[in-house]
Amino acid sequence: MDRATQGPVIVASSQGGMDIETVAKEQPEAIITTKVDIHKGVTDEMAHEIASKLGFSEQCVPQAQDTIQKLYKIFMEKDATQIEINPMSETSDHQVLCMDAKLNFDDNADFRQEEVFSWRDVSQEDADEVKAAKSGLNFIKLDGDIGCLVNGAGLAMATMDIIKLNGGQPANFLDVGGGATPEAIKEAFELITSDPKVTAIFVNIFGGIVRCDDIAKGLVNVVDQMNLRLPVVARLQGTNVEAAQKVINDSGLKIFSIDDLQSAAEKSVQFSKVVKMARDIDVGVEFTLGI
């Protein structure tokens, strides 16, 4: 699936067995790129031309053509984002065989591709990411030390960007989506705090359908229940934001409510550095709400 053309594309080369990126760099003329009209699919003429250009013998071109069309059929019917055959070979007795295959599928199609996704071996994946997915959270662990809890993928990426712009390093990508419920917030905090590298937590939530005061109540309950010692910076914007700020301020917990995104990111980075220094010299540190 090609993002530039927003449709399927077949990329082929006679230089089989090699990394396609290397071929594209060193021998760009050896790359055959064919855009596919999803309304027409891979026609006989299109598949025949690709098979011929790949260098199959005349008697094997029909087999190669059929294989190309069947691969496209699988691509469409199984909601694949990529099917890679490397190499597709012609044997000495003139058979066309797919010698190795790699298939990627659209995660958003799991509801209609139950058989395909039943083959998924989660034991090969990050345990925290698997746990998050079961709770409807989009979580990716990173190498930094500032935990991020955000709703919306775009806002999550912007949050990570502004942390880095202020000299910090995000510990994760965590999008709780539109359902920033108390349960989701609790699950998110458990995931974030399970990483021993985390030295501060930045909560950046836009309350549209979900009200900010409900989010604030969930946040306060989680921090209280977990007896969290890490500094938490909360930037809440949207519906009932004033009530949310009151909930946080009245809680007496070490949750720092900051409206401005730049200021919130800057404070998160500063807290992270202080906690890291304290850990390095093995001393405790307490924060007060004097900001």
C-alpha positions as CSV (number, residue, x, y, z in Angstrom):
1,M,0.0,0.0,0.0
2,D,1.6,3.3,-1.2
3,R,0.8,6.4,0.9
4,A,1.9,8.7,-1.9
5,T,-0.7,7.4,-4.4
6,Q,-3.1,6.3,-1.7
7,G,-3.5,2.9,-3.4
8,P,-1.8,-0.4,-4.1
9,V,1.5,-0.5,-5.9
10,I,3.6,-3.4,-7.2
11,V,7.3,-3.0,-6.8
12,A,9.4,-5.7,-8.5
13,S,12.9,-6.3,-9.6
14,S,14.9,-9.0,-11.3
15,Q,17.5,-8.6,-8.6
16,G,15.8,-11.1,-6.4
17,G,17.3,-12.2,-3.0
18,M,18.7,-8.7,-2.3
19,D,17.4,-6.0,-0.1
20,I,15.1,-3.9,-2.3
21,E,16.2,-0.6,-0.7
22,T,19.8,-1.5,-1.7
23,V,18.7,-2.2,-5.3
24,A,16.8,1.0,-5.4
25,K,19.9,3.0,-4.3
26,E,22.5,1.2,-6.4
27,Q,20.4,0.2,-9.5
28,P,17.3,2.3,-9.7
29,E,16.7,1.3,-13.3
30,A,16.2,-2.3,-12.1
31,I,13.1,-1.4,-10.1
32,I,9.7,-1.9,-11.8
33,T,6.9,0.1,-10.2
34,T,3.3,-0.4,-11.2
35,K,0.4,1.4,-9.8
36,V,-2.8,-0.6,-9.4
37,D,-6.3,0.8,-9.9
38,I,-8.4,-0.8,-7.2
39,H,-11.5,-0.7,-9.4
40,K,-9.7,-2.8,-12.1
41,G,-7.2,-4.8,-10.1
42,V,-4.2,-6.4,-11.6
43,T,-5.2,-7.1,-15.2
44,D,-3.8,-10.0,-17.3
45,E,-1.9,-7.5,-19.4
46,M,-0.4,-5.8,-16.3
47,A,0.7,-9.0,-14.7
48,H,2.1,-10.4,-18.0
49,E,4.2,-7.3,-18.5
50,I,5.6,-7.5,-15.0
51,A,6.4,-11.2,-15.3
52,S,8.1,-10.6,-18.6
53,K,10.2,-7.7,-17.3
54,L,11.3,-9.8,-14.4
55,G,13.0,-12.2,-16.8
56,F,11.0,-15.3,-16.5
57,S,11.3,-17.7,-19.4
58,E,8.6,-17.7,-22.0
59,Q,7.0,-20.9,-20.8
60,C,7.0,-19.6,-17.1
61,V,5.6,-16.2,-17.8
62,P,2.0,-17.4,-17.5
63,Q,2.7,-19.1,-14.1
64,A,4.4,-15.9,-12.9
65,Q,1.5,-13.8,-14.2
66,D,-1.0,-16.1,-12.3
67,T,1.1,-15.9,-9.1
68,I,1.2,-12.1,-9.3
69,Q,-2.6,-11.9,-9.7
70,K,-3.1,-14.3,-6.8
71,L,-0.9,-12.3,-4.5
72,Y,-2.9,-9.2,-5.3
73,K,-6.1,-11.1,-4.6
74,I,-4.7,-12.1,-1.1
75,F,-3.6,-8.5,-0.6
76,M,-7.1,-7.2,-1.1
77,E,-9.2,-9.9,0.5
78,K,-7.0,-10.2,3.7
79,D,-6.6,-6.4,4.3
80,A,-2.8,-6.6,3.9
81,T,-0.7,-3.5,3.9
82,Q,2.3,-5.3,2.3
83,I,3.1,-8.7,0.7
84,E,6.7,-9.2,0.0
85,I,8.0,-12.2,-2.0
86,N,11.8,-12.3,-2.1
87,P,12.8,-14.2,-4.1
88,M,10.2,-15.4,-6.6
89,S,12.1,-18.1,-8.5
90,E,12.0,-20.2,-11.6
91,T,13.3,-23.7,-11.0
92,S,15.3,-25.9,-13.4
93,D,12.1,-27.8,-14.2
94,H,10.3,-24.6,-15.0
95,Q,8.1,-24.0,-12.0
96,V,7.5,-20.6,-10.5
97,L,7.9,-20.7,-6.7
98,C,7.7,-18.1,-3.9
99,M,10.8,-18.9,-1.9
100,D,10.2,-16.5,1.0
101,A,7.3,-14.4,2.1
102,K,6.5,-11.5,4.4
103,L,3.0,-10.3,5.0
104,N,1.8,-7.3,7.0
105,F,-1.9,-6.8,7.8
106,D,-3.9,-3.7,8.8
107,D,-4.5,-3.8,12.6
108,N,-7.7,-1.9,12.0
109,A,-9.1,-4.8,10.1
110,D,-8.9,-7.4,12.9
111,F,-12.7,-7.4,13.3
112,R,-13.1,-8.9,9.8
113,Q,-9.9,-10.9,9.6
114,E,-10.4,-13.0,12.7
115,E,-8.6,-16.0,11.2
116,V,-5.5,-14.0,10.2
117,F,-5.2,-12.4,13.6
118,S,-5.7,-15.7,15.4
119,W,-2.3,-16.6,14.1
120,R,-0.7,-13.7,16.0
121,D,1.9,-14.8,18.5
122,V,1.9,-12.2,21.2
123,S,4.7,-14.0,23.0
124,Q,7.0,-12.4,20.5
125,E,5.8,-8.9,21.3
126,D,6.4,-6.5,24.1
127,A,4.3,-7.6,27.1
128,D,3.3,-4.1,28.1
129,E,2.2,-3.2,24.6
130,V,0.1,-6.4,24.4
131,K,-1.5,-5.6,27.8
132,A,-2.2,-2.0,26.7
133,A,-3.9,-3.2,23.5
134,K,-6.2,-5.4,25.5
135,S,-7.4,-2.3,27.4
136,G,-7.8,-0.3,24.2
137,L,-4.7,1.8,24.8
138,N,-2.2,2.5,22.0
139,F,1.1,2.1,23.9
140,I,4.7,2.0,22.5
141,K,7.7,1.9,24.9
142,L,10.6,4.3,24.1
143,D,14.0,4.9,25.6
144,G,13.4,8.1,27.5
145,D,12.4,8.9,31.1
146,I,9.3,11.2,30.9
147,G,6.1,9.2,30.9
148,C,3.4,10.6,28.6
149,L,-0.4,10.1,28.9
150,V,-2.3,11.7,26.1
151,N,-5.6,11.4,24.2
152,G,-5.3,11.4,20.5
153,A,-2.4,10.2,18.3
154,G,-1.7,13.7,16.9
155,L,-1.5,15.3,20.3
156,A,0.6,12.4,21.6
157,M,3.2,13.0,18.9
158,A,3.1,16.7,19.5
159,T,3.6,16.1,23.2
160,M,6.7,14.0,22.5
161,D,8.0,16.6,20.1
162,I,7.7,19.4,22.7
163,I,9.4,17.3,25.4
164,K,12.3,16.8,23.1
165,L,12.4,20.5,22.1
166,N,12.8,21.3,25.8
167,G,15.7,18.8,26.2
168,G,13.8,15.8,27.6
169,Q,13.2,12.3,26.3
170,P,9.8,10.7,26.2
171,A,9.6,7.2,27.8
172,N,6.6,6.2,25.8
173,F,3.9,6.9,23.3
174,L,0.6,6.4,25.0
175,D,-2.7,7.4,23.4
176,V,-5.8,6.6,25.6
177,G,-8.0,7.6,22.6
178,G,-11.4,9.2,23.1
179,G,-12.2,7.1,26.1
180,A,-10.0,8.7,28.8
181,T,-12.0,7.0,31.5
182,P,-10.8,6.6,35.1
183,E,-10.2,2.9,34.3
184,A,-8.1,3.8,31.2
185,I,-6.1,6.4,33.2
186,K,-5.4,3.8,35.9
187,E,-4.2,1.2,33.4
188,A,-2.1,3.9,31.7
189,F,-0.4,4.9,35.0
190,E,0.4,1.3,35.8
191,L,2.0,0.9,32.4
192,I,4.0,4.1,32.7
193,T,5.2,3.4,36.3
194,S,6.2,-0.2,35.5
195,D,9.2,1.3,33.7
196,P,11.9,2.0,36.3
197,K,13.5,4.7,34.0
198,V,10.5,7.0,34.4
199,T,11.3,10.1,36.5
200,A,8.3,12.3,35.7
201,I,4.8,12.0,34.2
202,F,3.3,14.4,31.7
203,V,-0.5,14.2,31.3
204,N,-1.8,16.1,28.3
205,I,-5.5,15.7,27.7
206,F,-8.0,17.6,25.6
207,G,-11.5,17.1,26.9
208,G,-14.0,17.2,24.1
209,I,-16.6,14.5,24.5
210,V,-14.8,13.4,27.7
211,R,-15.1,16.1,30.4
212,C,-12.0,17.5,32.0
213,D,-13.4,17.3,35.5
214,D,-14.1,13.6,35.1
215,I,-10.5,13.1,33.9
216,A,-9.2,15.1,36.8
217,K,-11.2,12.9,39.3
218,G,-9.8,9.8,37.7
219,L,-6.3,11.2,37.8
220,V,-6.5,12.2,41.5
221,N,-7.9,8.8,42.4
222,V,-5.1,7.0,40.6
223,V,-2.3,9.1,42.1
224,D,-3.8,8.7,45.5
225,Q,-4.4,4.9,45.3
226,M,-0.9,4.3,43.9
227,N,0.7,6.5,46.5
228,L,2.7,7.9,43.6
229,R,6.0,9.6,44.5
230,L,6.9,10.7,41.0
231,P,6.0,14.3,40.0
232,V,2.9,14.6,37.7
233,V,2.4,17.5,35.4
234,A,-1.2,17.8,34.2
235,R,-2.3,20.0,31.3
236,L,-6.1,19.7,30.8
237,Q,-7.9,21.8,28.2
238,G,-11.5,21.7,27.0
239,T,-14.9,21.0,28.6
240,N,-15.2,21.9,32.3
241,V,-11.5,22.7,32.6
242,E,-12.0,25.1,35.5
243,A,-13.8,22.4,37.5
244,A,-11.0,20.1,36.7
245,Q,-8.3,22.5,38.0
246,K,-10.3,22.8,41.2
247,V,-10.4,19.1,41.6
248,I,-6.7,18.8,41.2
249,N,-5.9,21.8,43.4
250,D,-8.2,20.7,46.2
251,S,-6.7,17.2,46.2
252,G,-3.6,18.3,48.0
253,L,-1.6,15.7,45.9
254,K,1.6,16.4,44.1
255,I,-0.1,17.0,40.7
256,F,1.1,20.2,39.0
257,S,-1.7,21.7,36.9
258,I,-0.3,23.9,34.2
259,D,-2.4,25.4,31.3
260,D,0.3,26.4,28.8
261,L,1.7,23.5,26.8
262,Q,5.2,24.9,26.6
263,S,5.4,25.6,30.3
264,A,4.0,22.2,31.1
265,A,6.6,20.5,28.9
266,E,9.4,22.6,30.3
267,K,8.3,21.8,33.9
268,S,8.1,18.1,33.1
269,V,11.7,18.1,31.8
270,Q,12.9,20.1,34.9
271,F,11.2,17.6,37.3
272,S,12.7,14.7,35.4
273,K,16.2,16.1,35.7
274,V,15.8,16.7,39.5
275,V,14.5,13.2,40.1
276,K,17.3,11.7,38.0
277,M,19.9,13.7,39.9
278,A,18.4,12.6,43.2
279,R,18.5,8.9,42.1
280,D,22.1,9.2,41.0
281,I,23.2,10.3,44.5
282,D,20.7,8.0,46.2
283,V,18.7,10.6,48.1
284,G,14.9,11.3,48.3
285,V,13.3,14.4,46.9
286,E,9.9,16.0,47.7
287,F,8.1,18.6,45.6
288,T,5.8,21.3,46.8
289,L,3.0,23.1,44.9
290,G,4.8,26.5,44.9
291,I,4.5,27.1,41.2
